[in-house]
Amino acid sequence: MSKPEPSLFDQIDDDAEAAADARADADIAAGRTISHEAMKRWLLSWGTPDESPAPKCGE
């Protein structure tokens, strides 16, 4: 029997998690984010005749 795939909540690699957190912090510091408001507008447009394109960083 093969080993089950780890779940989202399994601790796999603390160093990899720290590196991912550092990359995320760098993205935030550089302004590479999308605002909640921009995401909400986009999601609310889904399935409508005026569906919006996906928001871009900085919106």
C-alpha positions as CSV (number, residue, x, y, z in Angstrom):
1,M,0.0,0.0,0.0
2,S,1.4,3.4,-0.9
3,K,1.9,6.1,1.6
4,P,-1.0,8.6,1.8
5,E,-0.4,12.1,0.4
6,P,0.2,14.6,3.2
7,S,-2.6,16.9,4.1
8,L,-2.6,20.7,4.1
9,F,-2.2,20.6,7.9
10,D,0.8,18.2,8.1
11,Q,4.1,19.7,9.1
12,I,6.4,18.8,6.2
13,D,9.4,21.2,6.1
14,D,9.8,24.1,8.5
15,D,12.6,25.6,6.3
16,A,10.4,25.5,3.2
17,E,7.6,27.1,5.1
18,A,9.9,29.9,6.4
19,A,11.2,30.5,2.9
20,A,7.6,30.7,1.6
21,D,6.7,33.2,4.4
22,A,9.8,35.3,3.5
23,R,8.7,35.4,-0.2
24,A,5.2,36.4,0.8
25,D,6.5,39.2,3.1
26,A,8.7,40.4,0.2
27,D,5.7,40.5,-2.1
28,I,3.7,42.5,0.4
29,A,6.6,44.9,1.0
30,A,7.0,45.4,-2.7
31,G,3.3,46.1,-3.2
32,R,2.7,42.9,-5.2
33,T,-0.8,42.4,-3.7
34,I,-4.4,42.7,-4.9
35,S,-6.8,44.5,-2.6
36,H,-9.8,42.8,-1.1
37,E,-12.1,45.3,-2.8
38,A,-10.6,44.5,-6.3
39,M,-11.1,40.8,-5.7
40,K,-14.6,41.3,-4.4
41,R,-15.6,43.3,-7.5
42,W,-14.1,40.7,-9.8
43,L,-15.8,37.8,-8.0
44,L,-19.2,39.5,-7.9
45,S,-18.9,40.0,-11.7
46,W,-18.6,36.2,-12.4
47,G,-21.5,34.8,-14.3
48,T,-22.8,38.3,-15.3
49,P,-22.9,39.8,-18.8
50,D,-20.3,42.3,-17.7
51,E,-17.8,39.9,-16.2
52,S,-14.6,41.7,-15.3
53,P,-11.0,40.5,-16.1
54,A,-9.0,39.3,-13.2
55,P,-7.5,42.1,-11.1
56,K,-3.8,42.8,-11.3
57,C,-1.2,43.5,-8.7
58,G,-1.6,47.0,-7.2
59,E,-5.4,47.1,-7.7
